[in-house]
Amino acid sequence: YKIFGKALKRIQNDSQVKVRIGSPITGYGQESRNRAARQRIQHRTWTDEDRVERVE
């Protein structure tokens, strides 16, 4: 969750983003009724042609 939190803070502090989408800016994980699932951030992992593992 550290990367998500850092990205969210960066977006929240960007004045251009605030002008475009408004404020306050909040972030949530995967939508679900279950709190644990809601905190999960959906992602996928793959290996590129150079055999470097990537996360999206």
C-alpha positions in Angstrom: 0.0 0.0 0.0 3.0 2.3 0.3 3.1 3.0 -3.5 -0.6 3.7 -3.6 -0.3 6.0 -0.6 2.6 7.9 -2.1 0.8 8.3 -5.5 -2.3 9.5 -3.7 -0.4 12.1 -1.7 1.3 13.3 -4.9 -2.1 13.6 -6.7 -3.7 15.3 -3.7 -0.9 17.9 -3.6 -0.9 18.7 -7.3 -2.8 22.0 -7.9 -3.5 21.1 -11.6 -5.2 17.9 -10.6 -7.3 19.8 -8.0 -8.4 22.2 -10.7 -9.4 19.4 -13.1 -11.2 17.0 -10.8 -11.9 19.0 -7.6 -11.1 18.5 -4.0 -11.1 16.6 -1.7 -9.4 13.7 -3.5 -9.8 10.3 -1.8 -8.5 6.9 -2.8 -10.0 3.4 -2.1 -9.0 -0.1 -2.9 -11.2 -2.6 -4.8 -14.9 -1.9 -4.2 -16.5 -4.5 -2.0 -18.8 -4.9 1.0 -15.9 -6.7 2.8 -13.5 -4.3 4.5 -10.5 -6.5 3.9 -11.3 -6.8 0.2 -11.9 -3.1 -0.1 -8.4 -2.4 1.2 -6.9 -4.7 -1.5 -5.5 -2.9 -4.5 -6.1 -4.8 -7.7 -3.0 -5.4 -9.7 -1.4 -7.9 -12.1 2.2 -9.1 -12.5 3.9 -10.1 -15.8 7.4 -10.6 -17.3 8.3 -8.4 -20.2 10.4 -9.5 -23.3 13.6 -8.6 -21.3 12.5 -11.0 -18.5 12.0 -8.1 -16.1 9.0 -8.6 -13.8 6.5 -5.7 -14.0 3.5 -4.8 -11.9 0.5 -2.9 -13.2 
